[in-house]
Amino acid sequence: MVENIDLDAFIADRAYDADKLIDKLTKRGITSGIPPKSSRTTQL
């Protein structure tokens, strides 16, 4: 989804709170503005 877009930040709702997506964003140096789901046991 975000592989072909040059971003500085990614802001989304809780539906996008997934470790795989957040890891990809972090590896590319993109700031994540995704609030955690209420069921998340570890905060990122």
Distance bins in CASP14 RR format, pairs under 12 A and 6 or more apart:
PFRMAT RR
TARGET T0000
AUTHOR 0000-0000-0000
RMODE 2
METHOD distances of the structure
MODEL  1
1 7 0 0 0 0 0 1 0 0 0 0 0
1 10 0 0 0 0 1 0 0 0 0 0 0
1 12 0 0 0 0 0 1 0 0 0 0 0
1 16 0 0 0 0 1 0 0 0 0 0 0
1 18 0 0 0 0 0 1 0 0 0 0 0
1 20 0 0 0 0 0 1 0 0 0 0 0
1 21 1 0 0 1 0 0 0 0 0 0 0
1 24 0 0 0 0 1 0 0 0 0 0 0
1 25 0 0 0 0 0 1 0 0 0 0 0
2 8 0 0 0 0 0 1 0 0 0 0 0
2 9 0 0 0 0 0 1 0 0 0 0 0
2 10 1 0 0 1 0 0 0 0 0 0 0
2 12 0 0 0 0 0 1 0 0 0 0 0
2 16 0 0 0 0 0 1 0 0 0 0 0
2 20 0 0 0 0 0 1 0 0 0 0 0
2 21 1 0 0 1 0 0 0 0 0 0 0
2 22 0 0 0 0 0 1 0 0 0 0 0
2 23 0 0 0 0 0 1 0 0 0 0 0
2 24 1 0 0 1 0 0 0 0 0 0 0
2 25 1 0 0 1 0 0 0 0 0 0 0
2 26 0 0 0 0 0 1 0 0 0 0 0
2 27 0 0 0 0 0 1 0 0 0 0 0
2 28 1 0 0 1 0 0 0 0 0 0 0
2 29 0 0 0 0 0 1 0 0 0 0 0
2 30 1 0 0 1 0 0 0 0 0 0 0
2 32 0 0 0 0 0 1 0 0 0 0 0
2 34 0 0 0 0 0 1 0 0 0 0 0
3 21 0 0 0 0 0 1 0 0 0 0 0
3 24 1 0 0 1 0 0 0 0 0 0 0
3 25 0 0 0 0 0 1 0 0 0 0 0
3 27 0 0 0 0 0 1 0 0 0 0 0
3 28 0 0 0 0 1 0 0 0 0 0 0
3 30 0 0 0 0 0 1 0 0 0 0 0
4 28 0 0 0 0 0 1 0 0 0 0 0
5 24 0 0 0 0 0 1 0 0 0 0 0
5 25 0 0 0 0 0 1 0 0 0 0 0
5 28 0 0 0 0 1 0 0 0 0 0 0
5 30 0 0 0 0 1 0 0 0 0 0 0
6 28 0 0 0 0 1 0 0 0 0 0 0
6 29 0 0 0 0 0 1 0 0 0 0 0
6 30 0 0 0 0 1 0 0 0 0 0 0
7 24 0 0 0 0 0 1 0 0 0 0 0
7 25 0 0 0 0 1 0 0 0 0 0 0
7 28 1 0 0 1 0 0 0 0 0 0 0
7 29 0 0 0 0 1 0 0 0 0 0 0
7 30 1 0 1 0 0 0 0 0 0 0 0
7 31 0 0 0 0 1 0 0 0 0 0 0
7 32 0 0 0 0 0 1 0 0 0 0 0
7 33 0 0 0 0 0 1 0 0 0 0 0
8 25 0 0 0 0 0 1 0 0 0 0 0
8 28 0 0 0 0 0 1 0 0 0 0 0
8 29 0 0 0 0 1 0 0 0 0 0 0
8 30 1 0 0 1 0 0 0 0 0 0 0
8 31 1 0 0 1 0 0 0 0 0 0 0
8 32 0 0 0 0 0 1 0 0 0 0 0
8 33 0 0 0 0 0 1 0 0 0 0 0
9 25 0 0 0 0 1 0 0 0 0 0 0
9 28 0 0 0 0 0 1 0 0 0 0 0
9 29 0 0 0 0 1 0 0 0 0 0 0
9 30 1 0 0 1 0 0 0 0 0 0 0
9 31 1 0 1 0 0 0 0 0 0 0 0
9 32 1 0 0 1 0 0 0 0 0 0 0
9 33 1 0 0 1 0 0 0 0 0 0 0
9 34 0 0 0 0 0 1 0 0 0 0 0
10 16 0 0 0 0 1 0 0 0 0 0 0
10 17 0 0 0 0 0 1 0 0 0 0 0
10 21 0 0 0 0 1 0 0 0 0 0 0
10 22 0 0 0 0 1 0 0 0 0 0 0
10 24 0 0 0 0 1 0 0 0 0 0 0
10 25 1 0 1 0 0 0 0 0 0 0 0
10 26 0 0 0 0 0 1 0 0 0 0 0
10 28 0 0 0 0 1 0 0 0 0 0 0
10 29 0 0 0 0 0 1 0 0 0 0 0
10 30 1 0 1 0 0 0 0 0 0 0 0
10 31 1 0 0 1 0 0 0 0 0 0 0
10 32 1 0 1 0 0 0 0 0 0 0 0
10 33 1 0 0 1 0 0 0 0 0 0 0
10 34 1 0 0 1 0 0 0 0 0 0 0
11 25 0 0 0 0 0 1 0 0 0 0 0
11 30 0 0 0 0 0 1 0 0 0 0 0
11 31 0 0 0 0 1 0 0 0 0 0 0
11 32 0 0 0 0 1 0 0 0 0 0 0
11 33 1 0 1 0 0 0 0 0 0 0 0
11 34 1 0 0 1 0 0 0 0 0 0 0
11 35 0 0 0 0 1 0 0 0 0 0 0
12 18 0 0 0 0 0 1 0 0 0 0 0
12 21 0 0 0 0 1 0 0 0 0 0 0
12 22 0 0 0 0 0 1 0 0 0 0 0
12 25 0 0 0 0 0 1 0 0 0 0 0
12 30 0 0 0 0 0 1 0 0 0 0 0
12 31 0 0 0 0 0 1 0 0 0 0 0
12 32 0 0 0 0 1 0 0 0 0 0 0
12 33 1 0 0 1 0 0 0 0 0 0 0
12 34 1 0 1 0 0 0 0 0 0 0 0
12 35 0 0 0 0 1 0 0 0 0 0 0
12 36 0 0 0 0 0 1 0 0 0 0 0
12 37 0 0 0 0 0 1 0 0 0 0 0
13 33 0 0 0 0 1 0 0 0 0 0 0
13 34 1 0 0 1 0 0 0 0 0 0 0
13 35 1 0 0 1 0 0 0 0 0 0 0
13 36 0 0 0 0 0 1 0 0 0 0 0
13 37 0 0 0 0 1 0 0 0 0 0 0
14 33 0 0 0 0 0 1 0 0 0 0 0
14 34 1 0 0 1 0 0 0 0 0 0 0
14 35 1 0 1 0 0 0 0 0 0 0 0
14 36 1 0 0 1 0 0 0 0 0 0 0
14 37 1 0 1 0 0 0 0 0 0 0 0
14 38 1 0 0 1 0 0 0 0 0 0 0
14 39 0 0 0 0 1 0 0 0 0 0 0
14 40 0 0 0 0 1 0 0 0 0 0 0
15 21 0 0 0 0 0 1 0 0 0 0 0
15 34 0 0 0 0 1 0 0 0 0 0 0
15 35 0 0 0 0 0 1 0 0 0 0 0
15 36 0 0 0 0 0 1 0 0 0 0 0
15 37 0 0 0 0 1 0 0 0 0 0 0
16 22 0 0 0 0 1 0 0 0 0 0 0
16 24 0 0 0 0 0 1 0 0 0 0 0
16 25 0 0 0 0 1 0 0 0 0 0 0
16 32 0 0 0 0 1 0 0 0 0 0 0
16 33 0 0 0 0 1 0 0 0 0 0 0
16 34 1 0 1 0 0 0 0 0 0 0 0
16 35 0 0 0 0 1 0 0 0 0 0 0
16 36 0 0 0 0 0 1 0 0 0 0 0
16 37 0 0 0 0 1 0 0 0 0 0 0
17 25 0 0 0 0 0 1 0 0 0 0 0
17 32 0 0 0 0 1 0 0 0 0 0 0
17 33 0 0 0 0 1 0 0 0 0 0 0
17 34 1 0 1 0 0 0 0 0 0 0 0
17 35 1 0 0 1 0 0 0 0 0 0 0
17 36 1 0 1 0 0 0 0 0 0 0 0
17 37 1 0 1 0 0 0 0 0 0 0 0
17 38 0 0 0 0 1 0 0 0 0 0 0
17 39 0 0 0 0 1 0 0 0 0 0 0
17 40 1 0 0 1 0 0 0 0 0 0 0
17 42 0 0 0 0 0 1 0 0 0 0 0
17 43 0 0 0 0 0 1 0 0 0 0 0
17 44 0 0 0 0 1 0 0 0 0 0 0
18 24 0 0 0 0 1 0 0 0 0 0 0
18 25 0 0 0 0 0 1 0 0 0 0 0
18 32 0 0 0 0 0 1 0 0 0 0 0
18 34 0 0 0 0 1 0 0 0 0 0 0
18 36 0 0 0 0 0 1 0 0 0 0 0
18 37 0 0 0 0 1 0 0 0 0 0 0
18 39 0 0 0 0 0 1 0 0 0 0 0
18 40 0 0 0 0 0 1 0 0 0 0 0
18 44 0 0 0 0 0 1 0 0 0 0 0
19 25 0 0 0 0 0 1 0 0 0 0 0
19 26 0 0 0 0 0 1 0 0 0 0 0
19 32 0 0 0 0 0 1 0 0 0 0 0
19 34 0 0 0 0 0 1 0 0 0 0 0
19 36 0 0 0 0 0 1 0 0 0 0 0
19 37 0 0 0 0 0 1 0 0 0 0 0
19 40 0 0 0 0 1 0 0 0 0 0 0
19 41 0 0 0 0 0 1 0 0 0 0 0
19 42 0 0 0 0 1 0 0 0 0 0 0
19 43 0 0 0 0 0 1 0 0 0 0 0
19 44 1 0 0 1 0 0 0 0 0 0 0
20 26 0 0 0 0 0 1 0 0 0 0 0
20 27 0 0 0 0 0 1 0 0 0 0 0
20 44 0 0 0 0 0 1 0 0 0 0 0
21 27 0 0 0 0 0 1 0 0 0 0 0
21 28 0 0 0 0 0 1 0 0 0 0 0
21 30 0 0 0 0 0 1 0 0 0 0 0
21 32 0 0 0 0 1 0 0 0 0 0 0
21 33 0 0 0 0 0 1 0 0 0 0 0
21 34 1 0 0 1 0 0 0 0 0 0 0
21 44 0 0 0 0 0 1 0 0 0 0 0
22 28 0 0 0 0 0 1 0 0 0 0 0
22 29 0 0 0 0 0 1 0 0 0 0 0
22 30 0 0 0 0 1 0 0 0 0 0 0
22 31 0 0 0 0 0 1 0 0 0 0 0
22 32 1 0 1 0 0 0 0 0 0 0 0
22 33 0 0 0 0 1 0 0 0 0 0 0
22 34 1 0 0 1 0 0 0 0 0 0 0
22 35 0 0 0 0 0 1 0 0 0 0 0
22 36 0 0 0 0 1 0 0 0 0 0 0
22 37 0 0 0 0 0 1 0 0 0 0 0
22 40 0 0 0 0 0 1 0 0 0 0 0
22 42 0 0 0 0 0 1 0 0 0 0 0
22 43 0 0 0 0 0 1 0 0 0 0 0
22 44 1 0 1 0 0 0 0 0 0 0 0
23 29 0 0 0 0 0 1 0 0 0 0 0
23 30 0 0 0 0 0 1 0 0 0 0 0
23 32 0 0 0 0 1 0 0 0 0 0 0
23 44 0 0 0 0 1 0 0 0 0 0 0
24 30 0 0 0 0 1 0 0 0 0 0 0
24 32 0 0 0 0 1 0 0 0 0 0 0
25 31 1 0 0 1 0 0 0 0 0 0 0
25 32 1 0 1 0 0 0 0 0 0 0 0
25 33 0 0 0 0 1 0 0 0 0 0 0
25 34 0 0 0 0 1 0 0 0 0 0 0
25 44 0 0 0 0 0 1 0 0 0 0 0
26 32 1 0 0 1 0 0 0 0 0 0 0
26 33 0 0 0 0 0 1 0 0 0 0 0
26 34 0 0 0 0 0 1 0 0 0 0 0
26 44 0 0 0 0 1 0 0 0 0 0 0
32 44 1 0 0 1 0 0 0 0 0 0 0
33 44 0 0 0 0 0 1 0 0 0 0 0
34 40 0 0 0 0 0 1 0 0 0 0 0
34 43 0 0 0 0 0 1 0 0 0 0 0
34 44 0 0 0 0 1 0 0 0 0 0 0
35 43 0 0 0 0 0 1 0 0 0 0 0
35 44 0 0 0 0 0 1 0 0 0 0 0
36 42 0 0 0 0 1 0 0 0 0 0 0
36 43 1 0 0 1 0 0 0 0 0 0 0
36 44 1 0 0 1 0 0 0 0 0 0 0
37 43 0 0 0 0 0 1 0 0 0 0 0
37 44 0 0 0 0 0 1 0 0 0 0 0
END
